[in-house]
Amino acid sequence: MRHLHTDDIINNIKEMCIEANYKLASDVEEKVRGAYEKESTPLGKQILGQLGENLDIAATDNIPICQDTGMAIIFIKLGQEVHIDGINLEDAINEGIRQGYQEGYLRKSVVSDPLIRNNTKDNTPGIIHYEIVPGDKFSITVAPKGFGSENMSRVYMLKPSDGTEGVKQAVLETVKLAGPNACPPIVVGVGIGGSFEKCALLAKKALARSMNEPSKLEHIRKLEDEMLEEINQLGIGPGGLGGRITALGVNIETYPTHIAGLPVAINICCHVNRHVSRTI
């Protein structure tokens, strides 16, 4: 049995919240800069160039890439041979978020009640997902999510007979409806299978997966490629002002489902697809 103190968890999450907001993950930055080379329209190329300059300024000056520093989404993989010492684990995670957003001068965007709308003033609580895994490691992924793109996301409860074509239409419809509102070029996370809530979690996890790691399933990898090509034929373009590059990538995660269902969730993110992972 390995003992891990919550002080270590707090400190790591604090640092990760700041890192994720100041410097874009290398896989996403690579796609943004590569898009500049691929974009054929002058205006689209200009916008992508400005996005690249913005990344440089944020990293050099240690300031947020975007003013919407997001709601903190935390994925925890807890090894079953790890014992947590100190305070309650969830309290520790939220303390790490609080310290990160305060010390990093990150915008506090969380309200305590969805209808009364009082700001918590420290960006807590975060959205925390736990997974118990074998071993004695404690892995953390911090993925701050802005709501300009989050608001453009959708869940579809398709029929099994809708099949692959139904999934494609759901993704394309969601991207079309988002248009310029999701701050393209976008990253598209898709969850297929499970249940109503499971497919949404799959779509969120898909966004946190490296864009340089296609699905290990051949038919899903093919679907990712096809969807990226079709989305980039929509002509929405960088900033929604027209162009070749509407999406930087499509990541799809799947899970077994019921014989009567085909749940599909599409979680859209702007080019500021933030994710940082550590194992402690």
C-alpha positions as CSV (number, residue, x, y, z in Angstrom):
1,M,0.0,0.0,0.0
2,R,1.4,3.4,-1.0
3,H,0.5,6.5,1.0
4,L,-0.1,9.8,-0.7
5,H,-0.7,13.0,1.2
6,T,-3.4,15.5,0.0
7,D,-0.8,18.3,0.2
8,D,0.9,16.8,-2.9
9,I,-2.4,16.6,-4.7
10,I,-3.3,20.2,-3.9
11,N,0.1,21.5,-5.1
12,N,0.0,19.5,-8.3
13,I,-3.6,20.6,-9.2
14,K,-2.7,24.2,-8.4
15,E,0.3,24.1,-10.8
16,M,-1.7,22.3,-13.5
17,C,-4.6,24.8,-13.5
18,I,-2.1,27.6,-14.1
19,E,0.0,25.6,-16.7
20,A,-3.1,24.6,-18.7
21,N,-4.3,28.2,-19.0
22,Y,-0.9,29.7,-19.8
23,K,0.4,27.2,-22.3
24,L,-1.6,25.2,-24.8
25,A,-0.9,21.4,-24.8
26,S,1.8,20.6,-27.3
27,D,-0.6,18.3,-29.4
28,V,-3.1,21.1,-29.8
29,E,-0.5,23.8,-30.5
30,E,1.0,21.6,-33.2
31,K,-2.4,21.4,-34.9
32,V,-3.0,25.2,-34.6
33,R,0.3,26.0,-36.2
34,G,-0.1,23.3,-38.8
35,A,-3.5,24.7,-39.7
36,Y,-1.9,28.0,-40.7
37,E,0.1,26.2,-43.4
38,K,-3.0,24.3,-44.7
39,E,-5.4,27.3,-44.7
40,S,-5.9,28.6,-48.3
41,T,-8.0,31.8,-47.7
42,P,-6.1,35.0,-46.9
43,L,-8.5,36.0,-44.0
44,G,-8.4,32.5,-42.6
45,K,-4.7,32.5,-42.7
46,Q,-4.5,35.8,-41.0
47,I,-6.7,34.7,-38.2
48,L,-4.7,31.5,-37.6
49,G,-1.5,33.6,-37.6
50,Q,-3.0,35.8,-34.9
51,L,-3.9,32.7,-32.9
52,G,-0.3,31.6,-33.1
53,E,0.9,35.0,-31.9
54,N,-1.5,34.9,-29.0
55,L,-0.1,31.5,-27.9
56,D,3.4,33.0,-28.0
57,I,2.5,36.0,-26.0
58,A,0.6,33.9,-23.3
59,A,3.5,31.5,-22.9
60,T,6.2,34.2,-22.8
61,D,4.3,36.6,-20.5
62,N,2.7,34.0,-18.3
63,I,-0.9,35.2,-18.9
64,P,-4.0,33.2,-19.9
65,I,-4.4,32.2,-23.5
66,C,-8.1,33.2,-23.3
67,Q,-10.0,35.4,-20.9
68,D,-12.4,32.5,-20.3
69,T,-10.2,30.4,-18.2
70,G,-12.9,27.8,-17.9
71,M,-14.6,25.6,-15.4
72,A,-12.0,23.1,-14.0
73,I,-12.7,19.6,-15.3
74,I,-10.6,17.1,-13.3
75,F,-10.1,13.4,-14.3
76,I,-8.6,11.3,-11.5
77,K,-7.3,7.7,-11.9
78,L,-6.8,6.4,-8.5
79,G,-4.7,3.2,-8.1
80,Q,-6.5,0.8,-5.8
81,E,-3.2,0.3,-3.8
82,V,-3.0,4.1,-3.0
83,H,-4.1,5.3,0.5
84,I,-4.9,9.0,0.7
85,D,-3.7,10.7,3.8
86,G,-4.7,14.2,5.0
87,I,-8.0,15.9,4.3
88,N,-11.0,14.6,2.2
89,L,-9.9,13.9,-1.4
90,E,-12.6,16.0,-3.0
91,D,-11.8,18.9,-0.7
92,A,-8.2,18.6,-1.6
93,I,-8.9,18.7,-5.3
94,N,-11.1,21.8,-4.9
95,E,-8.4,23.5,-2.8
96,G,-5.9,22.9,-5.6
97,I,-8.3,24.5,-8.0
98,R,-8.9,27.5,-5.7
99,Q,-5.2,28.1,-5.2
100,G,-4.5,27.7,-8.9
101,Y,-7.1,30.2,-10.0
102,Q,-6.2,32.7,-7.3
103,E,-2.4,32.5,-7.6
104,G,-2.6,32.4,-11.4
105,Y,-4.9,35.4,-11.7
106,L,-7.3,33.3,-13.6
107,R,-10.9,34.4,-14.1
108,K,-13.4,33.0,-11.6
109,S,-16.4,31.8,-13.6
110,V,-18.3,29.4,-11.3
111,V,-21.6,30.4,-9.7
112,S,-22.9,28.5,-6.6
113,D,-26.4,28.1,-7.9
114,P,-27.4,27.7,-11.5
115,L,-30.4,30.0,-11.1
116,I,-29.5,32.5,-8.3
117,R,-26.0,33.0,-10.0
118,N,-23.8,34.1,-7.1
119,N,-20.1,33.8,-8.0
120,T,-18.1,31.5,-5.7
121,K,-15.1,33.8,-6.3
122,D,-12.6,31.0,-6.4
123,N,-13.7,28.9,-9.4
124,T,-14.8,26.0,-7.2
125,P,-16.2,23.5,-7.2
126,G,-14.7,21.8,-10.1
127,I,-16.3,18.9,-12.1
128,I,-14.5,15.8,-10.8
129,H,-14.5,12.3,-12.5
130,Y,-13.0,9.4,-10.6
131,E,-11.8,6.1,-12.0
132,I,-10.4,3.3,-9.8
133,V,-7.6,1.5,-11.6
134,P,-5.0,-1.2,-10.7
135,G,-1.7,-0.2,-9.2
136,D,-0.2,2.4,-6.8
137,K,-0.3,5.5,-9.1
138,F,-2.4,8.6,-8.8
139,S,-3.0,10.2,-12.2
140,I,-4.6,13.6,-12.8
141,T,-5.8,15.4,-15.9
142,V,-6.8,19.0,-15.6
143,A,-8.9,20.2,-18.5
144,P,-10.3,23.7,-18.0
145,K,-13.4,24.1,-20.3
146,G,-14.7,27.5,-21.5
147,F,-18.4,27.8,-22.0
148,G,-18.6,29.6,-25.4
149,S,-17.9,26.2,-27.0
150,E,-19.4,24.1,-24.2
151,N,-22.8,25.7,-24.9
152,M,-22.6,24.5,-28.5
153,S,-22.4,20.8,-27.4
154,R,-25.3,18.3,-27.8
155,V,-26.6,14.9,-26.9
156,Y,-28.6,12.7,-29.3
157,M,-30.4,9.6,-28.4
158,L,-30.4,7.9,-31.8
159,K,-32.0,4.6,-32.8
160,P,-29.7,1.6,-33.6
161,S,-30.9,1.7,-37.1
162,D,-29.5,5.2,-37.6
163,G,-26.1,3.6,-37.5
164,T,-22.9,5.3,-38.6
165,E,-24.7,7.7,-41.0
166,G,-26.9,8.9,-38.1
167,V,-23.8,9.6,-36.0
168,K,-22.2,11.5,-38.9
169,Q,-25.3,13.6,-39.3
170,A,-25.5,14.4,-35.6
171,V,-21.9,15.6,-35.6
172,L,-22.3,17.7,-38.7
173,E,-25.6,19.2,-37.5
174,T,-24.0,20.2,-34.2
175,V,-21.0,21.8,-35.9
176,K,-23.2,23.7,-38.3
177,L,-25.4,25.0,-35.5
178,A,-22.4,26.1,-33.6
179,G,-21.0,28.1,-36.6
180,P,-18.9,30.9,-35.4
181,N,-20.1,30.8,-31.8
182,A,-17.7,28.0,-30.8
183,C,-14.7,30.2,-31.8
184,P,-13.4,27.9,-34.7
185,P,-11.1,26.3,-35.5
186,I,-12.6,23.8,-33.1
187,V,-11.8,20.4,-31.7
188,V,-14.6,17.9,-31.7
189,G,-15.0,15.3,-29.0
190,V,-17.5,12.6,-29.7
191,G,-18.9,9.9,-27.3
192,I,-20.8,7.0,-28.8
193,G,-22.5,4.3,-26.7
194,G,-23.2,3.8,-23.0
195,S,-26.2,5.7,-21.8
196,F,-27.5,9.3,-21.7
197,E,-24.9,10.4,-19.2
198,K,-22.1,8.1,-20.2
199,C,-21.9,9.2,-23.8
200,A,-21.4,12.8,-22.6
201,L,-18.6,11.8,-20.3
202,L,-17.0,9.9,-23.2
203,A,-17.1,13.0,-25.4
204,K,-15.5,15.1,-22.7
205,K,-12.7,12.4,-22.2
206,A,-12.2,12.4,-26.0
207,L,-11.3,16.1,-25.9
208,A,-8.6,15.4,-23.2
209,R,-7.1,12.7,-25.4
210,S,-4.0,13.7,-27.4
211,M,-4.9,14.7,-30.9
212,N,-1.8,12.8,-32.0
213,E,-3.4,9.5,-30.8
214,P,-6.1,8.3,-33.1
215,S,-8.6,5.6,-31.9
216,K,-7.1,2.2,-31.5
217,L,-10.3,0.8,-33.2
218,E,-9.9,0.7,-37.0
219,H,-13.5,1.6,-37.8
220,I,-13.5,4.4,-35.3
221,R,-10.2,5.7,-36.6
222,K,-11.7,5.8,-40.1
223,L,-14.7,7.6,-38.8
224,E,-12.5,10.2,-37.1
225,D,-10.8,10.9,-40.4
226,E,-14.0,11.0,-42.4
227,M,-15.7,13.4,-39.9
228,L,-12.7,15.8,-39.9
229,E,-12.7,15.9,-43.7
230,E,-16.5,16.5,-43.9
231,I,-16.4,19.2,-41.2
232,N,-13.7,21.0,-43.0
233,Q,-15.8,21.1,-46.1
234,L,-18.5,23.1,-44.4
235,G,-16.7,26.4,-45.1
236,I,-17.2,27.9,-41.6
237,G,-13.4,28.5,-41.3
238,P,-11.3,30.2,-38.7
239,G,-13.3,32.7,-36.6
240,G,-16.4,31.6,-38.5
241,L,-15.4,34.0,-41.4
242,G,-15.0,31.3,-44.1
243,G,-12.1,29.1,-45.0
244,R,-10.8,25.6,-45.2
245,I,-10.0,24.8,-41.6
246,T,-13.1,24.6,-39.4
247,A,-11.8,21.8,-37.1
248,L,-8.4,20.9,-36.0
249,G,-9.3,17.3,-35.1
250,V,-12.1,14.8,-34.2
251,N,-11.6,12.4,-31.3
252,I,-14.1,9.7,-30.7
253,E,-14.5,7.4,-27.7
254,T,-16.9,4.5,-27.5
255,Y,-18.5,2.2,-24.9
256,P,-20.9,-0.8,-25.1
257,T,-24.6,0.1,-25.1
258,H,-28.1,-1.3,-24.8
259,I,-29.6,-3.2,-27.8
260,A,-32.3,-0.5,-28.1
261,G,-30.1,2.5,-28.1
262,L,-27.4,4.5,-29.9
263,P,-26.5,7.5,-27.6
264,V,-24.2,10.1,-29.1
265,A,-22.7,13.2,-27.5
266,I,-20.7,15.9,-29.3
267,N,-18.6,18.1,-27.0
268,I,-17.2,21.0,-28.9
269,C,-14.1,23.0,-27.9
270,C,-12.5,26.0,-29.4
271,H,-8.9,25.9,-30.5
272,V,-7.9,26.5,-26.8
273,N,-8.4,22.8,-26.0
274,R,-6.6,22.8,-22.7
275,H,-5.4,19.6,-21.0
276,V,-2.5,18.8,-18.7
277,S,-1.8,15.4,-17.2
278,R,0.5,14.2,-14.4
279,T,1.1,11.0,-12.5
280,I,2.2,11.4,-8.9
